[in-house]
Amino acid sequence: MLDDTKRMASVDSEGMLGSVEAVSEHLCEGVRRGRTAGPPKATNDGVVICGVGGSAIGGDMLKAWLSTECDVRCEVARAYGLPRHVGRQSLVVVASYSGNTEETLSMLEDARSRTSKIVTVSSGGKLADISESLSLPHVRVPSGMVPRASFGYMFGALLGIVERAGIASPGKQLEETSRVLAALNKVSSGHVRTQDNAAKRMAHEIHGSVPVVIGHGMSAPIAKRWANQMNENAKSLAFSSELPEMDHNEIVPWSSDPRSQGFSAIFLDHGLTDDRMRLRLEATKVIVCGRARAHVVKAMGESPLAQMMSLVALGDYVSVYSAILRGEDPSTTVPIETLKKILAKK
């Protein structure tokens, strides 16, 4: 199935695979746009990224990346309001791909009431209209995609915004990231046969199981991205976990519950793992392997940004190939749209 490009295209009717292959271009373009529409330089009270779903995962990634680059506090708000400590000196980035997400619009109003430094990111919608009417700095990204496929643009815009604000710059890391993603595409794209394609092989290996993706440090938000992509693209139950926390609770049923045989554990490994954490990862894998299938995915590249994006891109590939194996169109998310319609009537 995964070596028949015509059959793959018939299932992937809206070209989700093409969006995965283009993530490097999307990232660079997002950075360029973010650099041109950022806030005044400097913020004394940290960064808050407001968003939910596919528009928020970029905030998680930014938080992880900034932790390797500087001491500025970054947090992600996924609610209707902001944390109490957010104030006038806080940089609040309000991100909604559609521009119409009700939680995100509510957080914008909260940020305005606190006179925070605000920048918005969207492809249009109410968020763009409000930003224009209030003369708020706004980063407009290309429209016409499902939110999760816009990840490169949205995350790139955040990188550009924090660079414009004088907080941190992706600089040469962005150049390396482009090279790493190009190399990954050469071995993971749809035209590469399964025997030479690690992403297709993993999709086959986890097929029929429930994936649990395990990260640590800067790969923790990427584990969440993997699970979310499996949920939405493949329509498969999938979950994420984080080391070392899982070793204080979750590891028990992995080794004793017979139902764990129906799960696949996917460990995300990156180059900033210290010796103690690496020992823990290996020991945890041994215990998990007692019943479940375990896989270790290693990041590519040297810089934090390149390693993070290589793990994201590989996970996106695996989710699309998993969707195709299940006969599911990776672009549709009917239950989410149904829920939005129900809430809109209330």
Secondary structure, 3 states (H helix, E strand, C coil): CCCCHHHHHHHCCCCHHHHHHCHHHHHHHHHHHHHHCCCCCCCCCCEEEECCHHHCHHHHHHHHHHHHHCCCCEEEECCCCCCCCCCCCCEEEEECCCCCCHHHHHHHHHHHHCCCEEEEEECCHHHHHHHHHHCCCEEECCCCCCHHHHHHHHHHHHHHHHHHCCCCCCHHHHHHHHHHHHHHHHHHCCCCCHHHCHHHHHHHHHCCCEEEEEEEHHHHHHHHHHHHHHHHCCCCCCEEEEECHHHHCCHHHHHHCHHHHHEEEEEEECCCCCHHHHHHHHHHHHHHCCCCEEEEEECCCCCHHHHHHHHHHHHHHHHHHHHHHCCCCCCCCHHHHHHHHHHHCC
